[in-house]
Amino acid sequence: MSELERNLIAAPQQAHSRVEIYSGVARLARTVWGSEVKVAGTRPATALVWCHPTANFLGHYALPGIAERGFGAIGLTTRYVGNDTALILENCLLDMGSMVAHVRGLGYERVVLVGNSGGASVVPYYQAQAVAPSVTAPPGGGPDLTKADLLPADGIAMFNAHPSRARMACEYLDPAITDEQRPFERESSLDMYDQRNGPPYSAAFIQRYREAQLARNRRISSWAQDQLQVITAPGHFPAGLDDLAFIVQGTAADLRFLDGAIDPSERQIGMTPWGHPSVADYLPAGVGRCSTLRSWLNQWSIDHSLGDSLRWLPEITCPVWVGAGTGDELVVPQMARQIYDAARMPSRTWIEFKGATHYFEGQPDLLAEALDALAAWVETL
């Protein structure tokens, strides 16, 4: 096994236009941090940059394996690392652009962006806006991407990735919560935990459940729009306030967690990465638990968010690789298949890793298999 070299790399970041994180140290540093792992003493031709809007990828589990296969492995963090409360997806694209430019400046000839899990919300979006920028006024507010000068990648890969944060949020929302102020008063006819409804769940219940999830997502979005108008209206106290935080309960209520017949796969039924779904539904560290009015519209609203791989992949002209674990309890293969189907160029690749879970925990052989497949594809670029 080769000796690996690990470096902390820093890319200049554009100044934050708004206070989105309270840490002055982070805001004033104006730096995008990444970790570079490579075989000691080498300068590989290709860098794989692992991306996610908010996860800390400095110590990503795939970095050593990618480096051992002869590439530069870069784990990226955005300004929202560990806290997506006020996240604006387009700012993530700016941070990614800073790192791509920096990595090319280090001497890498090719750059591949890897969207892992929620990274698919930003990687195809980034590539589309780097090649043909079109977004000038993001939902909820954000930078004009036609002025961002993003550098395109040479290829993009989706690794155990779901199509978008907004789609996932909608499919996770608990429709049994009909009053946002009374999250434990549940509508029994829409309660996935009420044994009278299943599992297994009937086709009629599934359809009604999905429709109610969509309706709740839209109710929250409508409320957020109304509240923005209120707090930004002339004369509202305090003057200058342009956003507000709020809590969304019930965000881990996907029927697939309890019914293996829905989008069948080799996943474990009755469990999520955060514990039993009935607990994860209300867990303080839950998906989309804390948000702001602007951030909800920008990243979680099904009708507003632009961070949707299915929207941008049809425009992508570079090679696209999609890999999915059949045992993934968070991203079922059918989600990843949607990503592959949306990539319409002939230069697309699909591969499944039999039995692999979302984080490959305790599965070193399956992780090696997945990284071998990714590395073989990168070699063709």
N, C-alpha and C positions, 0 to 999 in steps of 0.2 A: 504494500500500500504506500502511495506517494506521501511525502510530507506536505502538509497543507499550510499555506500562509493566509492569515486573516488580517484584514485591514479595515479600519473604520474610515469611510470616505464621506466627504462633506461637499454638497453642491450648493452654490449660491441660490437663495430663494427670493422671490419677489416679496416685497413688504406686504404684511397683512393689511388689507384695507379696512377691516372691521375687527372688533374684539371678539374672537370666536373661542379662544382659550384664555383662561385667566392668568396663566403663567407668563410673566413678563420675560423670564429667561428664554422661554421657547419662542415667543413672538419676536423679541428683539434680536435673537441670534440670526434670524433670516437664513436658516440653513436647512437643507433637506439631507437627512442622514441615511446612510446605507452601510451595509457590511459586505465587503468583498472577500470571497474565499476562492483561492486558486492554488494550483500546485506551486510550491515555493520556487522562486527564481524564474518563473515563466511569465510570459504575457500572451495569453491565449488570444486567438483571433476573434472569438465570439463571446459575448457576455449575455447571460440569461438573467433578466431583471424580474424578480418575483414581486408582484404587485397586489395590493389590497387597499381599499380606502382607509381602513382604520387599524388593522391588525399590525402588531409589531413583528416584522419579518427579519429583524436583525439576526435572530438565531433560528431561522427557519430550518426545519428538519431536513429539507432537500439540498441545502447549500453544499455540505461536504460531498455528497454523492455526485452532484453536478460537477463540482471542481475535480473530483477524481476521474471523471470522464473527459477531462481535457478542456473544460470551459471555465470562463470566469462566472462565478455565481454571485449575484448581487441581491441582497435582501433589502427592500426599500421600506422606509417609513414615511408617511405623509405628515403634515402638520397636525392631523387629527389622531395620531397614534394613541390607541387606548381609550379614546373618547369621541364618539360620533354624535354627541348631543347637538352641536351646531354645525355639523358637517355640510359643506357645499361641494358636490362632486366635481365641479369644474375647477375648484382650487386644487383638488387632488391631481387633476390633469396637469396643472401648472407645475406641481411638485414633481410629477413624473417626468415632465419635459425638462426640468432642471437636471434631474439625474441622468436622463438619456444623453443630454448634451455633455454633461460631465464625464460620463463613461466613455463616450466617443473621444473626448479630449484626453483620456488616459491612454488611448492607443488602440482600443477595440475597433476592429473593422466592421463587425456586424453586431447588432443588438436585437435580441428577441425578448419581447415582453410576455411574461407568464402571468395570467390572471388566475390566481388560486382562490377557490371558493367565491367569496364576494368580489374578487378581483375582476370577474367578468363584467361587473358594472362599469368599470373604468377602462379596461384595456382596449376593447373594440372601439369604444367612444373616443379614446385618445387617438388611435390610429386613423380613424375617419377624420377627426379634426386636424390632425397633422398633415394629411394628404390634401384635403379639401375643406378648410375651415368654414363653418356656416353659422355657428351659434353665437349670437351677439347679446342676447338677453336671457340667461338661464332662469328657470322658474325659481322663485324665492330670492332672486338676486345672485349675482356672481360675475366673474370676469367675462369680457368680450373675447371669445376664443379666436376670432378672426385677427386679433392683434397679438396673439400669444407666441407665434413663431415656433410652434412645436416641431421637433424633428421626428420624421417617421421611423418606425422600427422596420427591420428586415423580415420579420415574421412575428406572429402572435400565437400563443398557446394557451388553452384553457385547461386547467388541471383541477379535477374534482370541483367544477364550478357550476353555479346556478346562473340563470339568465340575467337576473337583476335583483337589487335589493328591494325595489318596489314590488316586483312580482312575488318575491319570497314573503315580504311583509303582508301582502294581501292574502296569500295562501296560508299564512300562519295566524292571522287575526282571529280572535275568538268571537264568533257572531252571537254567542249566548249572552254577551255583555251588550245590552241595548242602552244602558245609561252610563255614560263615561264617569259620572260622579259616584256611581254605586256598583263597583266592579264585581261584587260578590252576589248581587241579585241577578240570577241567571234565568234566561228564557229556556225552559226545559225542552221545548220542541226543537231547539237549535243547539242543544248541549251534547257534545261528543262524549262526555263522561256520564251521561244518563244512559243506563243500560237498556232502557226501553228503545233507544235509538240505534243501539249496536255497541260494539262491532259484532259481526260485520254490518256495514251500513248499506242500506238499499240505494239503488240508483236515484230514486226520487229524493231521498234524504240528502245524498251527495250534491245533487243539483241545487236543492234549496239552500243547503249549507254554503256552497260556493257563491251563490247569488247574494246571500246575506253577508258574507265576508266582503265582497265587492262593495256592497251598499255601505258597510261600516267604514271602509277605507275612504269612500267618497264623502261620508258625513264628516269625518275628521278633517278631510281636505277642505271642505266647504267652510267648516268652523274656523280653520286656520286662516283662510283667506279673509273671512269676516273680521277676525281679531286683528289681523294686520292693518286693515282699513281703520279700525277703531283706534289702535295705539299710535298710528302715524297721522291721524287727523289733526288739523290745526287746533291748538288749544288744549290738546290732551296732555295730562301730566304723567310723567315728567317729559318736558320737551326734549327731543333728540333720541328718545327710546324708539328703536325700530325693529325689535324682535322680543319674543317672550318664550320662556321654557314651559313645558308641560309634560305630564306623564301619560303614557298609554299602557293600560293593563291588558292582559290577555293576548300575548303575542307568540304563543307556541302551541297553537291549537290546530295543527295540520292533521286531517283525518288519517293521513298515511302513517302517522306515528303509531296508531292503534289497529289499523286494518291493512294487513299485508296483501290483500287482494287488489288494492288500489295502487296502480303502477307497481306491480310485483317485481321484487328484486331479492337479493340475498341479505338484505339489511335485517338488523335485529328489530323485532316488533315490541312495542311497549316501552321504548326508551328513546331519549334524545341525547345529544352530547352534553346537555346540562341537567340530566336526571329525568325522572318521570315527567311526561308532558304536563300533567295537572299541576305540578310544582313549577316547572319551567315557565308555565303560562303566566305566573305572577312573580317569578324570581326577580329581585331588584336588578340583577345583571342581565336581564333578558334582552332579546333582539328588539331594537327600536323602543326600549322602555322610556328613555328620556330623550326628548326632542325639543326643538324650537319651532315656531310657526314657519319660518323660512326653510329650515332644514327638512321639516316634514314634507313640504311641497317639493323640495329639491331632490330628496333621496327616497322617500317612502310612499309618496302619492302615486298610485297606479296611473292616474290621468295626467300627471304633470312631469314626473321625473324623466330626464333625458338619459340617465345612466342605465340604458337597457341594451344589452348585447344584441337582442333580436331586431332592434331598430337599426343598428349600425352595421352589423355583419354583412347584409346584402351589398353594402357599398365597399367592403374591404377587397382589395386586389392583391394583397400580399398572401403568402401561404399561411394557412390556419391549421392548427393541430388541436384536437379535442380528446382528452383522456378522462375516463370515468371508472370509479371503483364500483363493482356490482354489490358490494356490501356496505356502501356508504349510507349511513343512517340520516345524514343531513341533506345531501344532494343525490337524489335517486337518479339512476342512469337516464331515465326519461327526461329529466331536466337538462342534462348535458346533451342529450340527443337533439333537443330543441335548438341548442347553440349550433351544433353541427349542421342541422338542416337549414339554418338561417344563413350559413356561409355558402354562397352560391358559386364561388369560383371552383374550377376543377382542382386547384391546388389545395385541397382540404384533406385532412386525415382524421379517421376515427379509430379509437382503440379502447377496449375495456380491460380492466384488471380484475380477474375473477376473485371475488371474496374480499377485495380491498375495502377498508373502511375510510372514513373521511380523512383521518390523520395518520393512517397506517400504523396506529399504535400497536406495538407488539408484533408487527408484520414486516420485519426487515427484508425478507425475501421478496415480498410483493412490492415493497418500495423500490428495491433494486430493479425489479422487472419493469416498473413504471418509468423509472429514470433511464433505463436502457432504451425503452421505446422512444422517449422524448429525445434522448441524445442522438439516436439513429436518424430521427426526423431532422434535427438541427443540422446534422452533417450534410443533408441534401440541399441546404439553402445556398 
